[in-house]
Amino acid sequence: MTTQPPAQPRKSYAERKAQAETFLRTHTLGIFATGRKSGGPQQSILRYTFRDNGDVVIASADSAAKVKNARKNPNVSLAVTDGPTCVVVYGEARLLQGAEAESYLGEAPGNGSQPGEPTLIVFTPSDWRWARLDG
């Protein structure tokens, strides 16, 4: 006769969100989605930073489609995966350039190796989704 181990208590939303935040901090590559003028999705595989203040920051340039799209429709998402674990965050992007971007970062921003004026895409996740945070 086999016995099942006792069930672990379900983690609270706050505990799961803290796990998701740690996951985002320990990863740097994700799939960023914006909306095209046609209404279809525009996705980019890119590097991001999840800052201690909870913001997602993406370095790009004003010539990039993701920046142009976010300027027209600031609703964005970022999906980060590692094996079966996935975290997706949604938010409203703001674009920072010049002195504003430098003040935000504490240094001059890069342009993500794209032509044009360096532009930061910054958003604070307002909605969270995750799967298999425990692996």
C-alpha positions as CSV (number, residue, x, y, z in Angstrom):
1,M,0.0,0.0,0.0
2,T,1.4,3.3,-1.0
3,T,0.6,6.5,0.7
4,Q,0.6,10.0,-0.8
5,P,2.8,12.6,0.9
6,P,0.7,15.3,2.7
7,A,-0.4,18.0,0.3
8,Q,1.5,21.2,0.5
9,P,-0.7,24.3,1.4
10,R,-1.3,26.5,-1.6
11,K,0.8,29.6,-1.8
12,S,-0.9,32.9,-1.6
13,Y,-1.1,35.3,-4.5
14,A,1.5,37.5,-2.7
15,E,3.9,34.6,-2.3
16,R,3.4,33.6,-6.0
17,K,3.9,37.2,-7.2
18,A,7.1,37.4,-5.2
19,Q,8.3,34.2,-6.9
20,A,7.4,35.7,-10.3
21,E,9.4,38.9,-9.4
22,T,12.4,36.8,-8.5
23,F,12.1,34.9,-11.7
24,L,12.0,38.1,-13.7
25,R,15.1,39.5,-11.8
26,T,17.1,36.3,-12.5
27,H,16.4,36.3,-16.2
28,T,17.1,38.8,-18.9
29,L,15.7,37.5,-22.2
30,G,12.0,37.7,-23.0
31,I,9.4,38.2,-25.8
32,F,8.1,41.7,-25.8
33,A,4.7,42.3,-27.5
34,T,3.2,45.6,-28.8
35,G,0.3,46.2,-31.2
36,R,0.9,47.1,-34.8
37,K,-1.1,49.8,-36.6
38,S,-3.0,47.1,-38.3
39,G,-4.1,45.7,-34.9
40,G,-1.9,42.6,-35.2
41,P,0.8,41.7,-32.7
42,Q,4.4,42.8,-33.0
43,Q,6.8,40.6,-31.0
44,S,10.5,41.0,-30.4
45,I,12.9,38.7,-28.6
46,L,15.1,41.0,-26.5
47,R,17.0,41.7,-23.3
48,Y,15.2,43.5,-20.5
49,T,15.9,44.5,-16.9
50,F,13.5,44.1,-14.0
51,R,14.4,46.8,-11.6
52,D,14.1,46.8,-7.8
53,N,11.3,49.4,-8.1
54,G,9.2,46.8,-10.1
55,D,9.7,48.4,-13.5
56,V,10.5,46.5,-16.7
57,V,13.1,48.4,-18.7
58,I,14.0,47.8,-22.3
59,A,16.7,49.8,-24.2
60,S,16.0,50.5,-27.8
61,A,16.0,53.4,-30.3
62,D,13.2,55.6,-31.6
63,S,13.5,54.0,-35.1
64,A,12.5,50.5,-33.8
65,A,9.0,49.2,-34.5
66,K,8.4,48.4,-30.8
67,V,9.0,52.0,-29.9
68,K,6.8,53.4,-32.7
69,N,4.1,50.9,-31.7
70,A,4.3,51.7,-28.0
71,R,4.1,55.4,-28.8
72,K,0.7,54.8,-30.6
73,N,-0.6,52.2,-28.2
74,P,1.2,51.9,-24.9
75,N,-0.4,48.5,-23.9
76,V,2.5,46.0,-23.9
77,S,3.4,42.6,-22.5
78,L,6.6,40.7,-21.8
79,A,6.8,36.9,-21.6
80,V,9.8,35.2,-20.0
81,T,10.2,31.4,-20.1
82,D,12.6,28.9,-18.8
83,G,11.7,25.3,-19.4
84,P,8.1,24.8,-18.1
85,T,8.2,28.0,-16.1
86,C,6.6,31.1,-17.7
87,V,5.9,34.6,-16.4
88,V,3.9,37.1,-18.5
89,V,3.4,40.7,-17.4
90,Y,1.3,43.4,-18.9
91,G,1.4,47.1,-18.5
92,E,1.3,50.6,-20.0
93,A,4.6,51.7,-21.5
94,R,6.2,55.1,-21.2
95,L,9.0,56.2,-23.4
96,L,12.0,58.0,-22.0
97,Q,14.6,59.8,-24.0
98,G,17.5,62.2,-23.4
99,A,17.9,63.7,-20.0
100,E,14.7,62.0,-18.7
101,A,16.1,58.6,-19.6
102,E,19.5,59.4,-18.2
103,S,18.0,60.6,-14.9
104,Y,15.9,57.5,-14.7
105,L,18.9,55.1,-15.2
106,G,21.5,57.2,-13.5
107,E,23.6,57.0,-16.7
108,A,23.3,57.5,-20.4
109,P,21.0,54.9,-22.0
110,G,22.2,52.6,-24.8
111,N,20.1,52.2,-27.9
112,G,19.9,48.4,-28.0
113,S,22.3,48.5,-31.0
114,Q,19.7,50.0,-33.2
115,P,20.0,53.3,-35.2
116,G,18.3,56.4,-33.8
117,E,17.9,58.2,-30.6
118,P,18.3,55.9,-27.5
119,T,14.9,55.3,-26.0
120,L,13.9,53.4,-22.9
121,I,10.6,51.5,-22.9
122,V,9.5,51.4,-19.2
123,F,6.5,49.8,-17.7
124,T,5.3,48.8,-14.3
125,P,3.4,45.5,-14.6
126,S,-0.2,45.9,-13.8
127,D,-1.3,42.4,-14.5
128,W,0.6,39.1,-13.9
129,R,0.2,35.6,-15.2
130,W,2.5,32.6,-14.5
131,A,2.7,28.9,-14.9
132,R,4.8,26.3,-13.1
133,L,6.7,28.7,-10.8
134,D,7.9,25.7,-8.8
135,G,9.4,24.0,-11.9
